Each structure stands twice: as C-alpha cells, then as structure tokens.
Amino acid sequence: MSRTYKDSAKGGGRERHISVRAVRRNPPDLRKLSRALIALAMAQAAAEAAAEADAKQRTDEAQTPETKDV
C-alpha cells in the first residue's frame, strides 16, 4: 500500500473541499458531473440539518426555565 492511501483511509471524517474547473469534453463526463452534483447536494443537506438542529436547540433552551435549588 502506498503512504497516500493509508493517510486517506484514516481521515474519513474530514471535511472535503470540492473544486470544479471547466474542461470542454465531447461527450461530457457524466459520471464526474453526477458525483460532483451529489457531493454538493449532500453538503447542502448537512448544512441545512445543522442549522435546523441549532435553531431547535436555541428554541428549546429559550423555552426551558432555569431551575435552581432553594
């Protein structure tokens, strides 16, 4: 196994950065395009879910009164 392969297997939870460069091909590489679109959709869904969870947590904290021992 190469060193690069070993390092990439360990970092499964890291955030990935996607860059797209225009290269005209005939016919277009639909597999690459579909993978990029799916990755973008998954990143957007994860961001929306995190924002929703954060908003729910804030709402729950605002509605729950603080209890103090007397």
PQR file with spaces between the fields and no chain letter, atoms N, CA, C, O and H, PARSE charges and radii, in Angstrom:
ATOM       1  N    MET     1       0.824   -1.183    0.000 -0.4000 1.5000
ATOM       2  CA   MET     1       0.000    0.000    0.000 -0.0000 2.0000
ATOM       3  C    MET     1       0.866    1.244    0.000  0.5500 1.7000
ATOM       4  O    MET     1       1.927    1.281    0.624 -0.5500 1.4000
ATOM       5  N    SER     2       0.406    2.247   -0.700 -0.4000 1.5000
ATOM       6  CA   SER     2       1.162    3.491   -0.718 -0.0000 2.0000
ATOM       7  C    SER     2       0.835    4.318    0.513  0.5500 1.7000
ATOM       8  O    SER     2      -0.215    4.140    1.130 -0.5500 1.4000
ATOM       9  H    SER     2      -0.456    2.217   -1.206  0.4000 1.0000
ATOM      10  N    ARG     3       1.715    5.198    0.858 -0.4000 1.5000
ATOM      11  CA   ARG     3       1.522    6.070    2.018 -0.0000 2.0000
ATOM      12  C    ARG     3       0.287    6.947    1.840  0.5500 1.7000
ATOM      13  O    ARG     3      -0.448    7.173    2.801 -0.5500 1.4000
ATOM      14  H    ARG     3       2.568    5.343    0.357  0.4000 1.0000
ATOM      15  N    THR     4       0.050    7.434    0.653 -0.4000 1.5000
ATOM      16  CA   THR     4      -1.107    8.288    0.390 -0.0000 2.0000
ATOM      17  C    THR     4      -2.396    7.545    0.698  0.5500 1.7000
ATOM      18  O    THR     4      -3.314    8.105    1.297 -0.5500 1.4000
ATOM      19  H    THR     4       0.647    7.250   -0.128  0.4000 1.0000
ATOM      20  N    TYR     5      -2.466    6.285    0.289 -0.4000 1.5000
ATOM      21  CA   TYR     5      -3.672    5.503    0.516 -0.0000 2.0000
ATOM      22  C    TYR     5      -3.931    5.325    2.010  0.5500 1.7000
ATOM      23  O    TYR     5      -5.073    5.442    2.454 -0.5500 1.4000
ATOM      24  H    TYR     5      -1.721    5.830   -0.198  0.4000 1.0000
ATOM      25  N    LYS     6      -2.901    5.047    2.780 -0.4000 1.5000
ATOM      26  CA   LYS     6      -3.066    4.850    4.218 -0.0000 2.0000
ATOM      27  C    LYS     6      -3.572    6.114    4.896  0.5500 1.7000
ATOM      28  O    LYS     6      -4.454    6.046    5.752 -0.5500 1.4000
ATOM      29  H    LYS     6      -1.973    4.952    2.420  0.4000 1.0000
ATOM      30  N    ASP     7      -3.017    7.279    4.520 -0.4000 1.5000
ATOM      31  CA   ASP     7      -3.445    8.529    5.124 -0.0000 2.0000
ATOM      32  C    ASP     7      -4.889    8.857    4.789  0.5500 1.7000
ATOM      33  O    ASP     7      -5.624    9.347    5.646 -0.5500 1.4000
ATOM      34  H    ASP     7      -2.301    7.334    3.824  0.4000 1.0000
ATOM      35  N    SER     8      -5.306    8.597    3.565 -0.4000 1.5000
ATOM      36  CA   SER     8      -6.667    8.943    3.174 -0.0000 2.0000
ATOM      37  C    SER     8      -7.688    8.037    3.865  0.5500 1.7000
ATOM      38  O    SER     8      -8.826    8.455    4.077 -0.5500 1.4000
ATOM      39  H    SER     8      -4.709    8.199    2.869  0.4000 1.0000
ATOM      40  N    ALA     9      -7.312    6.821    4.217 -0.4000 1.5000
ATOM      41  CA   ALA     9      -8.239    5.916    4.894 -0.0000 2.0000
ATOM      42  C    ALA     9      -8.492    6.367    6.326  0.5500 1.7000
ATOM      43  O    ALA     9      -9.581    6.142    6.854 -0.5500 1.4000
ATOM      44  H    ALA     9      -6.388    6.481    4.044  0.4000 1.0000
ATOM      45  N    LYS    10      -7.518    6.995    6.960 -0.4000 1.5000
ATOM      46  CA   LYS    10      -7.671    7.428    8.343 -0.0000 2.0000
ATOM      47  C    LYS    10      -8.519    8.678    8.459  0.5500 1.7000
ATOM      48  O    LYS    10      -9.190    8.860    9.474 -0.5500 1.4000
ATOM      49  H    LYS    10      -6.633    7.177    6.531  0.4000 1.0000
ATOM      50  N    GLY    11      -8.515    9.537    7.469 -0.4000 1.5000
ATOM      51  CA   GLY    11      -9.195   10.820    7.553 -0.0000 2.0000
ATOM      52  C    GLY    11     -10.605   10.788    7.009  0.5500 1.7000
ATOM      53  O    GLY    11     -11.021   11.734    6.341 -0.5500 1.4000
ATOM      54  H    GLY    11      -7.969    9.389    6.644  0.4000 1.0000
ATOM      55  N    GLY    12     -11.348    9.743    7.269 -0.4000 1.5000
ATOM      56  CA   GLY    12     -12.696    9.612    6.729 -0.0000 2.0000
ATOM      57  C    GLY    12     -13.669   10.665    7.205  0.5500 1.7000
ATOM      58  O    GLY    12     -14.650   10.935    6.513 -0.5500 1.4000
ATOM      59  H    GLY    12     -11.010    8.974    7.811  0.4000 1.0000
ATOM      60  N    GLY    13     -13.437   11.280    8.373 -0.4000 1.5000
ATOM      61  CA   GLY    13     -14.375   12.246    8.902 -0.0000 2.0000
ATOM      62  C    GLY    13     -14.034   13.684    8.571  0.5500 1.7000
ATOM      63  O    GLY    13     -14.728   14.600    9.013 -0.5500 1.4000
ATOM      64  H    GLY    13     -12.639   11.060    8.935  0.4000 1.0000
ATOM      65  N    ARG    14     -12.973   13.901    7.796 -0.4000 1.5000
ATOM      66  CA   ARG    14     -12.573   15.270    7.474 -0.0000 2.0000
ATOM      67  C    ARG    14     -13.514   15.886    6.459  0.5500 1.7000
ATOM      68  O    ARG    14     -14.113   15.196    5.634 -0.5500 1.4000
ATOM      69  H    ARG    14     -12.409   13.157    7.437  0.4000 1.0000
ATOM      70  N    GLU    15     -13.629   17.201    6.541 -0.4000 1.5000
ATOM      71  CA   GLU    15     -14.436   17.925    5.575 -0.0000 2.0000
ATOM      72  C    GLU    15     -13.709   17.932    4.240  0.5500 1.7000
ATOM      73  O    GLU    15     -12.492   18.107    4.191 -0.5500 1.4000
ATOM      74  H    GLU    15     -13.142   17.762    7.211  0.4000 1.0000
ATOM      75  N    ARG    16     -14.447   17.743    3.169 -0.4000 1.5000
ATOM      76  CA   ARG    16     -13.851   17.723    1.848 -0.0000 2.0000
ATOM      77  C    ARG    16     -14.142   19.026    1.135  0.5500 1.7000
ATOM      78  O    ARG    16     -15.221   19.600    1.278 -0.5500 1.4000
ATOM      79  H    ARG    16     -15.436   17.600    3.209  0.4000 1.0000
ATOM      80  N    HIS    17     -13.183   19.483    0.376 -0.4000 1.5000
ATOM      81  CA   HIS    17     -13.342   20.688   -0.422 -0.0000 2.0000
ATOM      82  C    HIS    17     -13.403   20.278   -1.885  0.5500 1.7000
ATOM      83  O    HIS    17     -12.555   19.526   -2.366 -0.5500 1.4000
ATOM      84  H    HIS    17     -12.306   19.017    0.260  0.4000 1.0000
ATOM      85  N    ILE    18     -14.398   20.774   -2.576 -0.4000 1.5000
ATOM      86  CA   ILE    18     -14.604   20.407   -3.965 -0.0000 2.0000
ATOM      87  C    ILE    18     -14.305   21.618   -4.842  0.5500 1.7000
ATOM      88  O    ILE    18     -14.804   22.714   -4.587 -0.5500 1.4000
ATOM      89  H    ILE    18     -15.087   21.385   -2.185  0.4000 1.0000
ATOM      90  N    SER    19     -13.509   21.422   -5.849 -0.4000 1.5000
ATOM      91  CA   SER    19     -13.272   22.493   -6.814 -0.0000 2.0000
ATOM      92  C    SER    19     -13.632   21.974   -8.192  0.5500 1.7000
ATOM      93  O    SER    19     -13.442   20.798   -8.502 -0.5500 1.4000
ATOM      94  H    SER    19     -13.103   20.532   -6.057  0.4000 1.0000
ATOM      95  N    VAL    20     -14.154   22.873   -9.011 -0.4000 1.5000
ATOM      96  CA   VAL    20     -14.587   22.495  -10.347 -0.0000 2.0000
ATOM      97  C    VAL    20     -13.914   23.418  -11.348  0.5500 1.7000
ATOM      98  O    VAL    20     -13.954   24.640  -11.204 -0.5500 1.4000
ATOM      99  H    VAL    20     -14.308   23.828   -8.759  0.4000 1.0000
ATOM     100  N    ARG    21     -13.297   22.828  -12.360 -0.4000 1.5000
ATOM     101  CA   ARG    21     -12.683   23.596  -13.437 -0.0000 2.0000
ATOM     102  C    ARG    21     -13.324   23.176  -14.750  0.5500 1.7000
ATOM     103  O    ARG    21     -13.593   21.995  -14.968 -0.5500 1.4000
ATOM     104  H    ARG    21     -13.264   21.835  -12.477  0.4000 1.0000
ATOM     105  N    ALA    22     -13.563   24.123  -15.603 -0.4000 1.5000
ATOM     106  CA   ALA    22     -14.208   23.843  -16.880 -0.0000 2.0000
ATOM     107  C    ALA    22     -13.194   23.250  -17.858  0.5500 1.7000
ATOM     108  O    ALA    22     -12.174   23.866  -18.168 -0.5500 1.4000
ATOM     109  H    ALA    22     -13.344   25.082  -15.426  0.4000 1.0000
ATOM     110  N    VAL    23     -13.492   22.061  -18.328 -0.4000 1.5000
ATOM     111  CA   VAL    23     -12.710   21.425  -19.381 -0.0000 2.0000
ATOM     112  C    VAL    23     -13.731   20.865  -20.363  0.5500 1.7000
ATOM     113  O    VAL    23     -14.489   19.952  -20.038 -0.5500 1.4000
ATOM     114  H    VAL    23     -14.320   21.561  -18.076  0.4000 1.0000
ATOM     115  N    ARG    24     -13.739   21.424  -21.564 -0.4000 1.5000
ATOM     116  CA   ARG    24     -14.739   21.003  -22.546 -0.0000 2.0000
ATOM     117  C    ARG    24     -14.396   19.610  -23.083  0.5500 1.7000
ATOM     118  O    ARG    24     -13.295   19.373  -23.579 -0.5500 1.4000
ATOM     119  H    ARG    24     -13.123   22.166  -21.828  0.4000 1.0000
ATOM     120  N    ARG    25     -15.347   18.715  -22.975 -0.4000 1.5000
ATOM     121  CA   ARG    25     -15.161   17.354  -23.494 -0.0000 2.0000
ATOM     122  C    ARG    25     -16.399   16.974  -24.292  0.5500 1.7000
ATOM     123  O    ARG    25     -17.509   17.412  -23.990 -0.5500 1.4000
ATOM     124  H    ARG    25     -16.241   18.908  -22.572  0.4000 1.0000
ATOM     125  N    ASN    26     -16.197   16.176  -25.284 -0.4000 1.5000
ATOM     126  CA   ASN    26     -17.327   15.734  -26.087 -0.0000 2.0000
ATOM     127  C    ASN    26     -17.271   14.221  -26.199  0.5500 1.7000
ATOM     128  O    ASN    26     -16.379   13.732  -26.891 -0.5500 1.4000
ATOM     129  H    ASN    26     -15.295   15.820  -25.529  0.4000 1.0000
ATOM     130  N    PRO    27     -18.123   13.456  -25.594 -0.5600 1.5000
ATOM     131  CA   PRO    27     -19.256   13.841  -24.753  0.2800 2.0000
ATOM     132  C    PRO    27     -18.787   14.181  -23.331  0.5500 1.7000
ATOM     133  O    PRO    27     -17.694   13.781  -22.931 -0.5500 1.4000
ATOM     134  N    PRO    28     -19.599   14.909  -22.573 -0.5600 1.5000
ATOM     135  CA   PRO    28     -19.208   15.276  -21.213  0.2800 2.0000
ATOM     136  C    PRO    28     -19.104   14.036  -20.316  0.5500 1.7000
ATOM     137  O    PRO    28     -19.786   13.035  -20.533 -0.5500 1.4000
ATOM     138  N    ASP    29     -18.237   14.129  -19.311 -0.4000 1.5000
ATOM     139  CA   ASP    29     -18.057   13.021  -18.373 -0.0000 2.0000
ATOM     140  C    ASP    29     -19.209   13.064  -17.360  0.5500 1.7000
ATOM     141  O    ASP    29     -19.121   13.740  -16.335 -0.5500 1.4000
ATOM     142  H    ASP    29     -17.683   14.943  -19.135  0.4000 1.0000
ATOM     143  N    LEU    30     -20.259   12.353  -17.655 -0.4000 1.5000
ATOM     144  CA   LEU    30     -21.459   12.387  -16.822 -0.0000 2.0000
ATOM     145  C    LEU    30     -21.222   11.793  -15.441  0.5500 1.7000
ATOM     146  O    LEU    30     -21.859   12.205  -14.472 -0.5500 1.4000
ATOM     147  H    LEU    30     -20.331   11.804  -18.487  0.4000 1.0000
ATOM     148  N    ARG    31     -20.324   10.841  -15.343 -0.4000 1.5000
ATOM     149  CA   ARG    31     -20.027   10.241  -14.043 -0.0000 2.0000
ATOM     150  C    ARG    31     -19.416   11.284  -13.098  0.5500 1.7000
ATOM     151  O    ARG    31     -19.822   11.389  -11.940 -0.5500 1.4000
ATOM     152  H    ARG    31     -19.806   10.506  -16.131  0.4000 1.0000
ATOM     153  N    LYS    32     -18.441   12.052  -13.594 -0.4000 1.5000
ATOM     154  CA   LYS    32     -17.830   13.097  -12.775 -0.0000 2.0000
ATOM     155  C    LYS    32     -18.838   14.177  -12.414  0.5500 1.7000
ATOM     156  O    LYS    32     -18.887   14.635  -11.273 -0.5500 1.4000
ATOM     157  H    LYS    32     -18.111   11.967  -14.535  0.4000 1.0000
ATOM     158  N    LEU    33     -19.639   14.579  -13.387 -0.4000 1.5000
ATOM     159  CA   LEU    33     -20.652   15.604  -13.124 -0.0000 2.0000
ATOM     160  C    LEU    33     -21.659   15.146  -12.078  0.5500 1.7000
ATOM     161  O    LEU    33     -22.032   15.913  -11.190 -0.5500 1.4000
ATOM     162  H    LEU    33     -19.600   14.207  -14.314  0.4000 1.0000
ATOM     163  N    SER    34     -22.094   13.907  -12.184 -0.4000 1.5000
ATOM     164  CA   SER    34     -23.080   13.401  -11.229 -0.0000 2.0000
ATOM     165  C    SER    34     -22.481   13.275   -9.829  0.5500 1.7000
ATOM     166  O    SER    34     -23.155   13.567   -8.841 -0.5500 1.4000
ATOM     167  H    SER    34     -21.791   13.285  -12.906  0.4000 1.0000
ATOM     168  N    ARG    35     -21.224   12.845   -9.733 -0.4000 1.5000
ATOM     169  CA   ARG    35     -20.570   12.749   -8.422 -0.0000 2.0000
ATOM     170  C    ARG    35     -20.436   14.124   -7.775  0.5500 1.7000
ATOM     171  O    ARG    35     -20.654   14.276   -6.573 -0.5500 1.4000
ATOM     172  H    ARG    35     -20.676   12.608  -10.535  0.4000 1.0000
ATOM     173  N    ALA    36     -20.074   15.134   -8.587 -0.4000 1.5000
ATOM     174  CA   ALA    36     -19.936   16.491   -8.057 -0.0000 2.0000
ATOM     175  C    ALA    36     -21.286   17.025   -7.595  0.5500 1.7000
ATOM     176  O    ALA    36     -21.373   17.647   -6.536 -0.5500 1.4000
ATOM     177  H    ALA    36     -19.897   15.011   -9.564  0.4000 1.0000
ATOM     178  N    LEU    37     -22.329   16.792   -8.368 -0.4000 1.5000
ATOM     179  CA   LEU    37     -23.663   17.260   -8.003 -0.0000 2.0000
ATOM     180  C    LEU    37     -24.163   16.587   -6.732  0.5500 1.7000
ATOM     181  O    LEU    37     -24.751   17.243   -5.871 -0.5500 1.4000
ATOM     182  H    LEU    37     -22.258   16.287   -9.228  0.4000 1.0000
ATOM     183  N    ILE    38     -23.935   15.300   -6.611 -0.4000 1.5000
ATOM     184  CA   ILE    38     -24.345   14.568   -5.406 -0.0000 2.0000
ATOM     185  C    ILE    38     -23.591   15.079   -4.185  0.5500 1.7000
ATOM     186  O    ILE    38     -24.184   15.260   -3.121 -0.5500 1.4000
ATOM     187  H    ILE    38     -23.458   14.767   -7.310  0.4000 1.0000
ATOM     188  N    ALA    39     -22.282   15.316   -4.329 -0.4000 1.5000
ATOM     189  CA   ALA    39     -21.480   15.821   -3.208 -0.0000 2.0000
ATOM     190  C    ALA    39     -21.965   17.201   -2.774  0.5500 1.7000
ATOM     191  O    ALA    39     -22.043   17.482   -1.578 -0.5500 1.4000
ATOM     192  H    ALA    39     -21.800   15.169   -5.193  0.4000 1.0000
ATOM     193  N    LEU    40     -22.291   18.057   -3.732 -0.4000 1.5000
ATOM     194  CA   LEU    40     -22.809   19.380   -3.389 -0.0000 2.0000
ATOM     195  C    LEU    40     -24.159   19.291   -2.692  0.5500 1.7000
ATOM     196  O    LEU    40     -24.407   20.009   -1.724 -0.5500 1.4000
ATOM     197  H    LEU    40     -22.228   17.828   -4.704  0.4000 1.0000
ATOM     198  N    ALA    41     -25.031   18.417   -3.177 -0.4000 1.5000
ATOM     199  CA   ALA    41     -26.349   18.253   -2.561 -0.0000 2.0000
ATOM     200  C    ALA    41     -26.219   17.709   -1.139  0.5500 1.7000
ATOM     201  O    ALA    41     -26.945   18.140   -0.243 -0.5500 1.4000
ATOM     202  H    ALA    41     -24.830   17.834   -3.963  0.4000 1.0000
ATOM     203  N    MET    42     -25.305   16.770   -0.927 -0.4000 1.5000
ATOM     204  CA   MET    42     -25.105   16.215    0.411 -0.0000 2.0000
ATOM     205  C    MET    42     -24.542   17.270    1.363  0.5500 1.7000
ATOM     206  O    MET    42     -24.941   17.331    2.526 -0.5500 1.4000
ATOM     207  H    MET    42     -24.716   16.419   -1.655  0.4000 1.0000
ATOM     208  N    ALA    43     -23.623   18.095    0.881 -0.4000 1.5000
ATOM     209  CA   ALA    43     -23.057   19.154    1.714 -0.0000 2.0000
ATOM     210  C    ALA    43     -24.122   20.172    2.077  0.5500 1.7000
ATOM     211  O    ALA    43     -24.168   20.645    3.213 -0.5500 1.4000
ATOM     212  H    ALA    43     -23.299   18.046   -0.063  0.4000 1.0000
ATOM     213  N    GLN    44     -24.980   20.513    1.125 -0.4000 1.5000
ATOM     214  CA   GLN    44     -26.053   21.465    1.395 -0.0000 2.0000
ATOM     215  C    GLN    44     -27.042   20.881    2.390  0.5500 1.7000
ATOM     216  O    GLN    44     -27.485   21.586    3.297 -0.5500 1.4000
ATOM     217  H    GLN    44     -24.943   20.129    0.202  0.4000 1.0000
ATOM     218  N    ALA    45     -27.401   19.610    2.243 -0.4000 1.5000
ATOM     219  CA   ALA    45     -28.331   18.965    3.160 -0.0000 2.0000
ATOM     220  C    ALA    45     -27.750   18.906    4.575  0.5500 1.7000
ATOM     221  O    ALA    45     -28.469   19.112    5.553 -0.5500 1.4000
ATOM     222  H    ALA    45     -27.042   19.038    1.506  0.4000 1.0000
ATOM     223  N    ALA    46     -26.460   18.625    4.680 -0.4000 1.5000
ATOM     224  CA   ALA    46     -25.812   18.574    6.000 -0.0000 2.0000
ATOM     225  C    ALA    46     -25.799   19.954    6.648  0.5500 1.7000
ATOM     226  O    ALA    46     -26.031   20.077    7.851 -0.5500 1.4000
ATOM     227  H    ALA    46     -25.876   18.457    3.886  0.4000 1.0000
ATOM     228  N    ALA    47     -25.529   20.986    5.862 -0.4000 1.5000
ATOM     229  CA   ALA    47     -25.524   22.350    6.403 -0.0000 2.0000
ATOM     230  C    ALA    47     -26.922   22.761    6.866  0.5500 1.7000
ATOM     231  O    ALA    47     -27.074   23.390    7.914 -0.5500 1.4000
ATOM     232  H    ALA    47     -25.340   20.886    4.886  0.4000 1.0000
ATOM     233  N    GLU    48     -27.935   22.407    6.088 -0.4000 1.5000
ATOM     234  CA   GLU    48     -29.316   22.730    6.470 -0.0000 2.0000
ATOM     235  C    GLU    48     -29.723   21.969    7.729  0.5500 1.7000
ATOM     236  O    GLU    48     -30.390   22.527    8.601 -0.5500 1.4000
ATOM     237  H    GLU    48     -27.812   21.896    5.237  0.4000 1.0000
ATOM     238  N    ALA    49     -29.329   20.712    7.830 -0.4000 1.5000
ATOM     239  CA   ALA    49     -29.663   19.920    9.016 -0.0000 2.0000
ATOM     240  C    ALA    49     -28.979   20.493   10.258  0.5500 1.7000
ATOM     241  O    ALA    49     -29.581   20.546   11.330 -0.5500 1.4000
ATOM     242  H    ALA    49     -28.787   20.259    7.122  0.4000 1.0000
ATOM     243  N    ALA    50     -27.733   20.918   10.115 -0.4000 1.5000
ATOM     244  CA   ALA    50     -27.016   21.501   11.248 -0.0000 2.0000
ATOM     245  C    ALA    50     -27.662   22.816   11.675  0.5500 1.7000
ATOM     246  O    ALA    50     -27.789   23.086   12.869 -0.5500 1.4000
ATOM     247  H    ALA    50     -27.244   20.875    9.243  0.4000 1.0000
ATOM     248  N    ALA    51     -28.069   23.629   10.712 -0.4000 1.5000
ATOM     249  CA   ALA    51     -28.730   24.892   11.039 -0.0000 2.0000
ATOM     250  C    ALA    51     -30.074   24.645   11.713  0.5500 1.7000
ATOM     251  O    ALA    51     -30.443   25.352   12.651 -0.5500 1.4000
ATOM     252  H    ALA    51     -27.967   23.409    9.741  0.4000 1.0000
ATOM     253  N    GLU    52     -30.796   23.649   11.237 -0.4000 1.5000
ATOM     254  CA   GLU    52     -32.092   23.307   11.824 -0.0000 2.0000
ATOM     255  C    GLU    52     -31.922   22.801   13.262  0.5500 1.7000
ATOM     256  O    GLU    52     -32.687   23.179   14.149 -0.5500 1.4000
ATOM     257  H    GLU    52     -30.496   23.074   10.476  0.4000 1.0000
ATOM     258  N    ALA    53     -30.926   21.954   13.488 -0.4000 1.5000
ATOM     259  CA   ALA    53     -30.667   21.425   14.823 -0.0000 2.0000
ATOM     260  C    ALA    53     -30.246   22.545   15.771  0.5500 1.7000
ATOM     261  O    ALA    53     -30.643   22.559   16.936 -0.5500 1.4000
ATOM     262  H    ALA    53     -30.304   21.647   12.767  0.4000 1.0000
ATOM     263  N    ASP    54     -29.445   23.479   15.272 -0.4000 1.5000
ATOM     264  CA   ASP    54     -29.014   24.612   16.083 -0.0000 2.0000
ATOM     265  C    ASP    54     -30.202   25.493   16.454  0.5500 1.7000
ATOM     266  O    ASP    54     -30.315   25.942   17.595 -0.5500 1.4000
ATOM     267  H    ASP    54     -29.123   23.468   14.325  0.4000 1.0000
ATOM     268  N    ALA    55     -31.086   25.740   15.491 -0.4000 1.5000
ATOM     269  CA   ALA    55     -32.273   26.553   15.757 -0.0000 2.0000
ATOM     270  C    ALA    55     -33.191   25.857   16.764  0.5500 1.7000
ATOM     271  O    ALA    55     -33.763   26.507   17.639 -0.5500 1.4000
ATOM     272  H    ALA    55     -30.995   25.375   14.564  0.4000 1.0000
ATOM     273  N    LYS    56     -33.327   24.538   16.640 -0.4000 1.5000
ATOM     274  CA   LYS    56     -34.176   23.788   17.579 -0.0000 2.0000
ATOM     275  C    LYS    56     -33.585   23.837   18.979  0.5500 1.7000
ATOM     276  O    LYS    56     -34.315   23.983   19.959 -0.5500 1.4000
ATOM     277  H    LYS    56     -32.862   24.010   15.930  0.4000 1.0000
ATOM     278  N    GLN    57     -32.270   23.716   19.076 -0.4000 1.5000
ATOM     279  CA   GLN    57     -31.617   23.757   20.379 -0.0000 2.0000
ATOM     280  C    GLN    57     -31.819   25.125   21.026  0.5500 1.7000
ATOM     281  O    GLN    57     -32.095   25.210   22.223 -0.5500 1.4000
ATOM     282  H    GLN    57     -31.677   23.598   18.279  0.4000 1.0000
ATOM     283  N    ARG    58     -31.684   26.179   20.255 -0.4000 1.5000
ATOM     284  CA   ARG    58     -31.894   27.535   20.789 -0.0000 2.0000
ATOM     285  C    ARG    58     -33.331   27.713   21.263  0.5500 1.7000
ATOM     286  O    ARG    58     -33.570   28.314   22.310 -0.5500 1.4000
ATOM     287  H    ARG    58     -31.460   26.110   19.283  0.4000 1.0000
ATOM     288  N    THR    59     -34.289   27.193   20.499 -0.4000 1.5000
ATOM     289  CA   THR    59     -35.691   27.296   20.874 -0.0000 2.0000
ATOM     290  C    THR    59     -35.957   26.526   22.158  0.5500 1.7000
ATOM     291  O    THR    59     -36.658   27.011   23.046 -0.5500 1.4000
ATOM     292  H    THR    59     -34.095   26.705   19.648  0.4000 1.0000
ATOM     293  N    ASP    60     -35.392   25.318   22.256 -0.4000 1.5000
ATOM     294  CA   ASP    60     -35.583   24.505   23.458 -0.0000 2.0000
ATOM     295  C    ASP    60     -34.978   25.182   24.689  0.5500 1.7000
ATOM     296  O    ASP    60     -35.563   25.146   25.772 -0.5500 1.4000
ATOM     297  H    ASP    60     -34.823   24.924   21.535  0.4000 1.0000
ATOM     298  N    GLU    61     -33.813   25.795   24.520 -0.4000 1.5000
ATOM     299  CA   GLU    61     -33.160   26.474   25.640 -0.0000 2.0000
ATOM     300  C    GLU    61     -33.953   27.699   26.076  0.5500 1.7000
ATOM     301  O    GLU    61     -34.017   28.008   27.266 -0.5500 1.4000
ATOM     302  H    GLU    61     -33.338   25.824   23.640  0.4000 1.0000
ATOM     303  N    ALA    62     -34.551   28.389   25.127 -0.4000 1.5000
ATOM     304  CA   ALA    62     -35.328   29.588   25.450 -0.0000 2.0000
ATOM     305  C    ALA    62     -36.623   29.228   26.154  0.5500 1.7000
ATOM     306  O    ALA    62     -37.099   30.009   26.978 -0.5500 1.4000
ATOM     307  H    ALA    62     -34.499   28.138   24.160  0.4000 1.0000
ATOM     308  N    GLN    63     -37.214   28.070   25.861 -0.4000 1.5000
ATOM     309  CA   GLN    63     -38.489   27.672   26.453 -0.0000 2.0000
ATOM     310  C    GLN    63     -38.320   27.006   27.813  0.5500 1.7000
ATOM     311  O    GLN    63     -39.250   27.024   28.619 -0.5500 1.4000
ATOM     312  H    GLN    63     -36.827   27.435   25.192  0.4000 1.0000
ATOM     313  N    THR    64     -37.171   26.427   28.085 -0.4000 1.5000
ATOM     314  CA   THR    64     -36.949   25.719   29.338 -0.0000 2.0000
ATOM     315  C    THR    64     -36.495   26.706   30.410  0.5500 1.7000
ATOM     316  O    THR    64     -35.429   27.309   30.290 -0.5500 1.4000
ATOM     317  H    THR    64     -36.415   26.413   27.430  0.4000 1.0000
ATOM     318  N    PRO    65     -37.312   26.874   31.470 -0.5600 1.5000
ATOM     319  CA   PRO    65     -36.889   27.792   32.540  0.2800 2.0000
ATOM     320  C    PRO    65     -35.760   27.166   33.351  0.5500 1.7000
ATOM     321  O    PRO    65     -35.687   25.947   33.511 -0.5500 1.4000
ATOM     322  N    GLU    66     -34.907   28.006   33.846 -0.4000 1.5000
ATOM     323  CA   GLU    66     -33.798   27.533   34.692 -0.0000 2.0000
ATOM     324  C    GLU    66     -34.359   27.099   36.039  0.5500 1.7000
ATOM     325  O    GLU    66     -35.182   27.799   36.630 -0.5500 1.4000
ATOM     326  H    GLU    66     -34.966   28.996   33.716  0.4000 1.0000
ATOM     327  N    THR    67     -33.921   25.965   36.512 -0.4000 1.5000
ATOM     328  CA   THR    67     -34.347   25.503   37.833 -0.0000 2.0000
ATOM     329  C    THR    67     -33.179   25.650   38.788  0.5500 1.7000
ATOM     330  O    THR    67     -32.059   25.229   38.498 -0.5500 1.4000
ATOM     331  H    THR    67     -33.253   25.396   36.031  0.4000 1.0000
ATOM     332  N    LYS    68     -33.457   26.249   39.920 -0.4000 1.5000
ATOM     333  CA   LYS    68     -32.417   26.441   40.930 -0.0000 2.0000
ATOM     334  C    LYS    68     -32.854   25.766   42.219  0.5500 1.7000
ATOM     335  O    LYS    68     -34.027   25.800   42.593 -0.5500 1.4000
ATOM     336  H    LYS    68     -34.367   26.591   40.155  0.4000 1.0000
ATOM     337  N    ASP    69     -31.892   25.154   42.888 -0.4000 1.5000
ATOM     338  CA   ASP    69     -32.185   24.549   44.191 -0.0000 2.0000
ATOM     339  C    ASP    69     -32.302   25.650   45.226  0.5500 1.7000
ATOM     340  O    ASP    69     -31.478   26.563   45.282 -0.5500 1.4000
ATOM     341  H    ASP    69     -30.940   25.126   42.585  0.4000 1.0000
ATOM     342  N    VAL    70     -33.338   25.548   46.045 -0.4000 1.5000
ATOM     343  CA   VAL    70     -33.535   26.568   47.073 -0.0000 2.0000
ATOM     344  C    VAL    70     -32.950   26.114   48.377  0.5500 1.7000
ATOM     345  O    VAL    70     -33.016   26.839   49.370 -0.5500 1.4000
ATOM     346  H    VAL    70     -34.007   24.806   45.999  0.4000 1.0000
